[in-house]
Amino acid sequence: MTFIEKLSAAWQDRRSQLCIGLDPDPAKFPGQMQGKSDAIFAFCKEVIDATADLVCAFKPQIAYFAALRAEDQLEEICAYLKKRHPQLPIVLDAKRGDIGATAEQYAREAFERYGADAVTVNPYMGFDSVQPYLEWKDRGVIVLCRTSNEGGSDLQFLNSDGKPLYQHVAAMVANKWNTNGQCGLVVGATFPNELAQVREIVGDMPLLIPGIGAQGGDIRATVEAGRTKAGTGMMINSSRAILYAKSEGGESFAQASRRVALETRDAINRY
Amino acid sequence: MTFIEKLSAAWQDRRSQLCIGLDPDPAKFPGQMQGKSDAIFAFCKEVIDATADLVCAFKPQIAYFAALRAEDQLEEICAYLKKRHPQLPIVLDAKRGDIGATAEQYAREAFERYGADAVTVNPYMGFDSVQPYLEWKDRGVIVLCRTSNEGGSDLQFLNSDGKPLYQHVAAMVANKWNTNGQCGLVVGATFPNELAQVREIVGDMPLLIPGIGAQGGDIRATVEAGRTKAGTGMMINSSRAILYAKSEGGESFAQASRRVALETRDAINRY
């Protein structure tokens, strides 16, 4: 199954457009896990098992593993996901961007080493920096377009030939790069108007939408701006708000994650 | 010593503006190294020892290590460089770009884990995606500006408020981001006219210039366009043309690398 098929099936079967970002920060782990050599894997595994029926994808953020010399635990997490939840796509959040020969190496890292179904990439270096990922026809390539952070406007909102740069990126990906129907875009929930503009440009292309939860984006405005005519098309990402949800009334940390994931999924489905 | 001080001292003391990119591809290693578990470290070590007096910096490209699960060998190479050639800056070529909390993790990866003196970053996500690297005041932050690949023009050459996007990036880095004097820019040798434009905008800021050697950029045009008034300011990078130089008359592979590195350094100094 291709990435797009897996994602569409997950939208359908699970009625969820929630994506959980795996950004493991050991300082925030429950006390009993702290200091153990496989704490990162153990933490992520518990979150995965508690929430897998509620999501359309998991999105590990590679930086959190790289900073801690924990690539081996990222490999274990991906292997676990593929074994236990093979129907759920893994989106590796790497945001790479480099010349072709180097991009080939990064594509191997994402798709071969970690077995990711999709990877995020940066468009700044243009088509030939993205092409090596596209050669993996069954995988997804999710291009940064309008990011959720404040500085996103520094370049993405520059007026380029009469329209903001991010709209050029959306049109370029939709009309030129997406020849095999495997592309998606990253568009932040913090800018619902721009999200609606992108949806207008790209038709039914899947959008990865960070920025709800800890980053403050509004779920209702996001859903209304980002959904396709069929009411799907989104991976609305939440990381910290779910991973480090505050336990209530004797819940375990994983139960708290499940409760917040459920609330978030239902809030998405409400609109 | 800060990155900029190290780099300036290397330009001065070694009379070299050559940077060697470490892009280890085991398929191209000499026969006797193939299949050994530490072949990547051993190959890079021989190149380093054969060329360290000829360069102003080494630039490991992290993708080549990541694709091969060889982060441990990259750690060894960086540790070896710091021990044996502490006066030479290590530029980690990673081209990361992500929101602040994630960029903090990538900065730890580059500066703490690998001990790099400088790292390459991508400007697409704007200032707050670069700021966490700038907090490491003694390190260098080298921002992609005008890249050497063909697709570089897709975005970087878009007309943005009357000038191409890459010139916005150059001005933004020079006038806003570089408050601590620790920034540099990546500008490809394949576009000497644009290199000259960037030099005009950024004054004496160091430029990392890929694209000579295997990518075909002309050394004379590069030097004339890229140097500062003092005749320095450049890290002119060559990777494959030096690493995989063809041996002549019974040379070892490392001797061939040295010969090509020497020719390249001298060609840079000639103009």
Interface residues (C-beta under 8 A of the other chain):
Chain A: D23 Q61 A63 Y64 A66 A67 R69 E71 K95 R96 G97 D98 I99 G100 A101 T102 A103 Q105 Y106 R108 E109 E112 R113 N122 P123 Y124 M125 G126 F127 D128 S129 V130 Q131 L144 T147 S148 N149 E150 G151 G152 S153 D154 L155 Q156 L158 N159 S160 D161 L165 H168 V169 M172 P210 Q215
Chain B: D23 Q61 A63 Y64 A66 A67 R69 E71 K95 R96 G97 D98 I99 G100 A101 T102 A103 Q105 Y106 R108 E109 E112 R113 N122 P123 Y124 M125 G126 F127 D128 S129 V130 Q131 L144 T147 S148 N149 E150 G151 G152 S153 D154 L155 Q156 L158 N159 S160 D161 L165 H168 V169 M172 P210
